[in-house]
Amino acid sequence: MKRRDFIQKTAASSALLGLSGVSLSSFSTLETKKITILHTNDTHSHIDPFPIDHPKNPNMGGAARRAAIIESIRKEEKNVLLLDAGDIFQGTPYFNYYGGELEFKLMSMMQYDVATMGNHDFDNGIDGFYAQLPHAKFDFVSANYDFKNTVLNDIVKPYKIIIKDGIKIGIFGLGVQLDGLVDKKLYKETVYNNPIEVAQDMTRILKEEKKCDLVICLSHLGFKYKDEPEKPSDILLAQKTKNIDLIIGGHTHTFLDKPVIEKNSEGKEVLINQVGCFGVNLGRIDFYLSNDKLHHNQTKNIIV
């Protein structure tokens, strides 16, 4: 079809839509595709729900309940991604006894797609983390941790690209400064690189070189730091980069009712979401792609 004819037909279709209310899916030239992003962060080995008499989270959370919600959403939606922003380990006797095996097995059963590493994921040492990886049927990404001289070299990649319904989604990870949070003997020769600088390079690769339609950062940097405004955070990451569509955060255990919108270095919108901790919430964001234009729907986070 010639370009002029295509534009005329598209314009005519748009006029019909305005008059009759016919759905976009009725016209192949205006096909809209939907991607549903589900996510967690800082679950901290909370396998069971909180007890009914818990002062803050009575009868909330639990891996079984989360799995049921995820399964029900997958039955309703065609294209679902399930992601985690780190600190999977540490917080209950399950981790002390099984060393992360149970957490990875349950996440694999829930069919997580990608996760990043938080500081507590080093609590059994980098060798302890590596020992549990056979139980993880999903990938880990971290762009600013250089694992070159460790057992995780070439295992934890900087990014992963997933194609859903023809939509190319680039996912990369960023981790918090380990020095001062984690004993050096636990993370060994892992090198921390500036996450903002690394993100600028990652977004260029994913958007410009790899031509991703949607770019997601799994961040374990923390939402924001009022007393340390220059400390790398999700807010700072959004402001100082371009081409990130969604930042899924962790580390600061920030409970957001819905995603926050921040402007990037080009004045474009970036969504930032974080769902607190301990698996009591499940994040959900729906993205729509129509004729190469991306739209988002700020779905309210789900209480588990």
ZAKOLVO-465195 format. One record per residue (C-alpha): residue in one letter; x, y, z; residue number from 1. Coordinates in pm, 1 decimal. Example, Ala and Ser with C-alpha at 12.3 -4.5 7.8 and 13.67 -1.06 7.14 Angstrom:
BEGIN
> residuo:X:Y:Z:num
> A:1230.0:-450.0:780.0:1
> S:1367.0:-106.0:714.0:2
This chain:
BEGIN
> residuo:X:Y:Z:num
> M:0.0:0.0:0.0:1
> K:133.5:346.4:-87.5:2
> R:207.8:575.6:203.6:3
> R:-53.5:833.2:90.8:4
> D:-324.9:568.3:66.6:5
> F:-228.3:431.7:409.3:6
> I:-259.2:777.0:570.7:7
> Q:-595.7:839.3:402.8:8
> K:-734.7:502.2:513.1:9
> T:-605.5:550.3:867.7:10
> A:-762.8:896.8:885.8:11
> A:-1092.2:756.8:759.2:12
> S:-1083.4:480.6:1019.3:13
> S:-1019.8:736.7:1293.0:14
> A:-1320.6:940.3:1179.3:15
> L:-1543.1:632.0:1189.8:16
> L:-1420.0:554.7:1541.1:17
> G:-1511.8:901.9:1657.5:18
> L:-1862.8:874.0:1511.7:19
> S:-1960.2:518.5:1592.1:20
> G:-1751.6:417.1:1893.7:21
> V:-1621.5:105.4:1717.9:22
> S:-1328.7:-51.9:1903.7:23
> L:-972.5:-5.2:1778.3:24
> S:-931.4:-377.7:1726.7:25
> S:-1187.1:-360.7:1445.1:26
> F:-926.9:-198.1:1219.9:27
> S:-599.4:-372.0:1143.8:28
> T:-431.1:-34.9:1077.0:29
> L:-508.8:72.2:1434.0:30
> E:-439.8:-250.7:1616.7:31
> T:-375.1:-200.1:1988.1:32
> K:-167.6:-448.3:2184.8:33
> K:-169.8:-472.8:2562.4:34
> I:111.9:-576.4:2795.0:35
> T:35.5:-640.8:3161.1:36
> I:330.3:-599.3:3398.9:37
> L:300.7:-769.8:3738.9:38
> H:577.4:-718.6:3993.0:39
> T:704.2:-763.0:4347.1:40
> N:999.0:-637.5:4551.6:41
> D:1154.6:-703.9:4891.7:42
> T:953.3:-1018.5:4958.5:43
> H:1222.7:-1118.3:5211.3:44
> S:1145.5:-1490.4:5232.2:45
> H:786.2:-1433.1:5347.1:46
> I:630.2:-1758.1:5229.4:47
> D:334.9:-1764.6:5469.6:48
> P:74.3:-1490.6:5519.9:49
> F:105.4:-1273.4:5828.2:50
> P:-90.1:-1399.1:6133.4:51
> I:-442.7:-1269.7:6176.5:52
> D:-340.8:-1069.5:6485.3:53
> H:-42.1:-896.8:6323.1:54
> P:-50.8:-522.3:6409.4:55
> K:37.5:-396.1:6059.0:56
> N:-43.3:-667.0:5804.9:57
> P:-307.3:-897.7:5956.3:58
> N:-369.3:-1206.8:5742.6:59
> M:-199.0:-1042.7:5443.8:60
> G:52.8:-1173.5:5192.1:61
> G:167.7:-1529.2:5142.9:62
> A:307.8:-1702.3:4835.5:63
> A:-3.0:-1917.1:4776.9:64
> R:-234.7:-1616.8:4768.5:65
> R:-0.4:-1426.7:4537.4:66
> A:16.9:-1727.6:4304.0:67
> A:-364.5:-1747.3:4288.9:68
> I:-394.5:-1378.4:4196.6:69
> I:-126.3:-1410.1:3928.0:70
> E:-297.4:-1716.5:3783.2:71
> S:-634.5:-1538.9:3767.0:72
> I:-479.9:-1239.2:3587.2:73
> R:-306.2:-1467.5:3337.2:74
> K:-644.4:-1621.9:3254.2:75
> E:-782.6:-1274.8:3177.5:76
> E:-484.2:-1121.6:2997.8:77
> K:-297.4:-1248.3:2692.3:78
> N:45.4:-1089.3:2749.7:79
> V:169.7:-1093.6:3110.1:80
> L:519.3:-1033.5:3245.2:81
> L:607.8:-1114.7:3607.2:82
> L:910.8:-932.6:3749.2:83
> D:1091.1:-883.3:4081.7:84
> A:1312.8:-597.3:4199.3:85
> G:1530.7:-781.1:4450.9:86
> D:1572.4:-875.9:4816.9:87
> I:1410.2:-1213.1:4765.8:88
> F:1618.7:-1354.5:5052.4:89
> Q:1633.9:-1298.5:5429.0:90
> G:1359.4:-1230.9:5679.0:91
> T:1210.3:-1562.3:5796.5:92
> P:1337.8:-1902.6:5916.1:93
> Y:1264.4:-2041.1:5568.9:94
> F:1573.9:-1863.3:5441.1:95
> N:1783.2:-1957.8:5744.0:96
> Y:1700.1:-2324.5:5694.6:97
> Y:1675.6:-2364.4:5314.6:98
> G:1913.0:-2087.7:5202.7:99
> G:1686.0:-1953.8:4927.5:100
> E:1588.8:-2284.4:4766.5:101
> L:1222.6:-2252.7:4861.8:102
> E:1195.4:-1891.5:4745.0:103
> F:1338.5:-1971.8:4401.2:104
> K:1124.4:-2283.6:4362.6:105
> L:804.6:-2093.8:4444.1:106
> M:893.2:-1806.9:4211.4:107
> S:962.6:-2060.0:3937.8:108
> M:622.7:-2219.5:3996.3:109
> M:464.5:-1874.0:3964.0:110
> Q:657.0:-1838.1:3635.7:111
> Y:853.0:-1523.2:3709.2:112
> D:1024.0:-1394.8:3396.4:113
> V:1308.1:-1176.1:3527.1:114
> A:1444.2:-1051.9:3861.3:115
> T:1729.7:-832.9:3979.4:116
> M:1951.0:-870.9:4286.4:117
> G:1910.5:-677.8:4609.7:118
> N:2171.1:-640.4:4884.1:119
> H:2010.5:-914.5:5097.1:120
> D:2043.3:-1161.2:4810.7:121
> F:2413.5:-1168.0:4905.0:122
> D:2339.6:-1268.1:5266.9:123
> N:2459.3:-1625.0:5210.9:124
> G:2747.2:-1493.7:5005.3:125
> I:2777.3:-1483.8:4631.1:126
> D:2855.9:-1857.2:4638.2:127
> G:2537.9:-1923.8:4836.3:128
> F:2332.8:-1734.6:4578.7:129
> Y:2501.9:-1923.9:4296.5:130
> A:2429.7:-2257.6:4466.3:131
> Q:2054.5:-2186.8:4458.4:132
> L:2034.5:-2079.4:4093.6:133
> P:1947.5:-2428.8:3962.9:134
> H:1613.6:-2382.4:4142.7:135
> A:1542.0:-2054.2:3958.6:136
> K:1370.0:-2109.3:3623.3:137
> F:1390.7:-1738.3:3547.0:138
> D:1672.7:-1496.4:3467.0:139
> F:1856.6:-1241.1:3682.2:140
> V:1971.3:-910.0:3537.7:141
> S:2209.4:-653.0:3683.2:142
> A:2383.0:-391.6:3470.9:143
> N:2587.4:-201.5:3730.2:144
> Y:2723.4:-500.0:3927.3:145
> D:3032.2:-623.8:3746.1:146
> F:3060.2:-996.0:3822.7:147
> K:3359.2:-1053.7:3594.5:148
> N:3582.3:-1209.4:3862.7:149
> T:3308.5:-1405.8:4039.8:150
> V:3109.0:-1725.7:3992.4:151
> L:2821.1:-1516.2:3850.2:152
> N:3023.0:-1401.8:3549.0:153
> D:2817.3:-1456.0:3232.0:154
> I:2527.2:-1588.6:3442.1:155
> V:2372.9:-1262.5:3563.0:156
> K:2336.3:-1056.6:3244.9:157
> P:2303.6:-676.4:3220.5:158
> Y:1966.8:-703.5:3043.5:159
> K:1717.5:-940.5:2887.2:160
> I:1490.8:-883.7:2588.1:161
> I:1151.0:-1052.8:2579.7:162
> I:912.0:-1042.2:2284.1:163
> K:539.8:-1061.2:2364.6:164
> D:286.0:-1050.3:2082.6:165
> G:545.4:-884.7:1858.1:166
> I:630.2:-618.6:2118.8:167
> K:999.1:-606.9:2209.7:168
> I:1054.5:-542.8:2582.4:169
> G:1400.3:-464.9:2719.7:170
> I:1454.8:-525.5:3091.8:171
> F:1770.4:-426.7:3278.8:172
> G:1865.7:-428.4:3646.4:173
> L:2038.0:-184.9:3883.5:174
> G:2167.4:-257.0:4233.9:175
> V:2244.5:-46.1:4540.0:176
> Q:2596.9:26.8:4664.1:177
> L:2704.5:-287.6:4851.9:178
> D:2988.4:-133.7:5050.5:179
> G:2854.2:-52.2:5396.1:180
> L:2547.8:-274.4:5351.7:181
> V:2708.9:-611.6:5283.3:182
> D:3030.4:-761.9:5419.7:183
> K:3300.3:-760.3:5151.7:184
> K:3368.4:-1129.8:5204.0:185
> L:3008.2:-1202.6:5098.3:186
> Y:3008.2:-1018.1:4765.4:187
> K:3380.3:-1080.8:4704.3:188
> E:3509.4:-928.2:4378.2:189
> T:3175.1:-785.0:4268.5:190
> V:3232.8:-429.5:4144.3:191
> Y:2967.2:-159.6:4190.9:192
> N:2941.0:91.7:3906.3:193
> N:2747.3:418.5:3910.9:194
> P:2387.9:315.4:3829.8:195
> I:2285.8:644.4:3665.4:196
> E:2578.5:633.7:3424.0:197
> V:2520.0:265.9:3351.3:198
> A:2148.5:329.0:3293.6:199
> Q:2226.0:596.3:3035.8:200
> D:2426.3:338.5:2841.6:201
> M:2168.0:63.0:2889.3:202
> T:1880.3:274.7:2762.0:203
> R:2079.7:373.0:2453.7:204
> I:2151.1:5.8:2379.5:205
> L:1795.4:-114.9:2439.6:206
> K:1607.8:167.4:2269.4:207
> E:1840.3:276.2:1990.9:208
> E:2045.0:-34.5:1907.5:209
> K:1802.5:-312.5:1999.3:210
> K:1492.0:-111.6:1900.0:211
> C:1288.7:-209.5:2206.9:212
> D:931.1:-82.9:2216.3:213
> L:922.8:-82.6:2596.6:214
> V:1217.0:-37.3:2836.8:215
> I:1183.9:-145.6:3200.0:216
> C:1438.5:-99.6:3479.1:217
> L:1433.3:-333.6:3778.3:218
> S:1587.0:-107.5:4039.3:219
> H:1706.7:-192.3:4387.8:220
> L:1831.1:162.2:4447.1:221
> G:1549.0:291.9:4667.0:222
> F:1262.5:527.9:4584.7:223
> K:1417.6:856.7:4706.8:224
> Y:1635.6:994.8:4986.6:225
> K:1523.1:1330.2:5127.2:226
> D:1838.5:1376.1:5335.3:227
> E:2067.6:1263.9:5052.0:228
> P:1915.7:1410.8:4733.0:229
> E:2218.2:1316.1:4520.0:230
> K:2221.4:952.5:4631.9:231
> P:2115.6:730.1:4339.3:232
> S:1742.3:660.9:4365.5:233
> D:1449.7:581.3:4139.7:234
> I:1347.0:948.1:4126.7:235
> L:1699.9:1057.3:4032.6:236
> L:1725.8:772.3:3780.7:237
> A:1408.7:885.7:3607.4:238
> Q:1515.9:1251.2:3599.7:239
> K:1869.1:1196.7:3467.9:240
> T:1802.9:940.8:3194.2:241
> K:1587.0:900.1:2886.1:242
> N:1403.5:612.2:2717.7:243
> I:1300.8:432.1:3038.6:244
> D:926.2:370.1:3033.5:245
> L:891.5:201.8:3372.5:246
> I:1106.3:178.7:3684.4:247
> I:1008.7:-104.3:3917.5:248
> G:1171.3:-19.5:4248.6:249
> G:1280.7:-183.8:4570.2:250
> H:1507.4:-147.8:4874.5:251
> T:1327.5:134.5:5061.6:252
> H:1008.6:-69.8:5121.9:253
> T:800.6:217.2:4983.2:254
> F:428.4:145.9:4964.1:255
> L:274.7:325.5:4665.8:256
> D:-100.0:303.5:4602.7:257
> K:-32.7:356.1:4233.1:258
> P:266.4:442.1:4013.4:259
> V:431.0:783.2:4043.2:260
> I:497.2:987.0:3727.9:261
> E:833.7:1163.0:3694.5:262
> K:972.5:1361.1:3398.8:263
> N:1292.8:1236.3:3235.5:264
> S:1581.9:1439.8:3090.5:265
> E:1374.1:1504.9:2776.9:266
> G:1059.5:1603.9:2967.4:267
> K:883.9:1275.7:2891.6:268
> E:690.8:1071.2:3147.9:269
> V:846.6:783.2:3338.1:270
> L:639.2:555.6:3559.8:271
> I:787.8:452.7:3894.0:272
> N:625.1:184.4:4107.1:273
> Q:713.8:0.9:4426.8:274
> V:489.3:-222.8:4634.6:275
> G:638.6:-202.2:4982.9:276
> C:768.7:-532.2:5113.5:277
> F:700.1:-886.3:5238.6:278
> G:469.8:-975.8:4948.7:279
> V:162.4:-801.5:5091.0:280
> N:106.7:-617.1:4760.3:281
> L:136.4:-710.1:4394.7:282
> G:209.5:-435.3:4143.7:283
> R:15.5:-416.9:3819.1:284
> I:62.9:-178.1:3527.0:285
> D:-97.9:-213.1:3184.4:286
> F:75.9:-75.2:2875.7:287
> Y:-93.7:-28.3:2539.4:288
> L:95.9:-4.3:2210.7:289
> S:-89.5:131.0:1908.7:290
> N:83.3:226.9:1583.4:291
> D:417.2:251.6:1764.5:292
> K:272.0:484.5:2029.4:293
> L:295.1:375.0:2391.5:294
> H:25.2:448.1:2645.9:295
> H:2.3:338.7:3006.1:296
> N:-279.0:278.2:3246.6:297
> Q:-189.7:337.7:3610.5:298
> T:-353.8:31.9:3755.9:299
> K:-389.8:46.0:4134.0:300
> N:-160.9:-196.4:4316.1:301
> I:-324.3:-516.4:4438.8:302
> I:-342.3:-610.7:4806.5:303
> V:-252.9:-979.1:4846.3:304
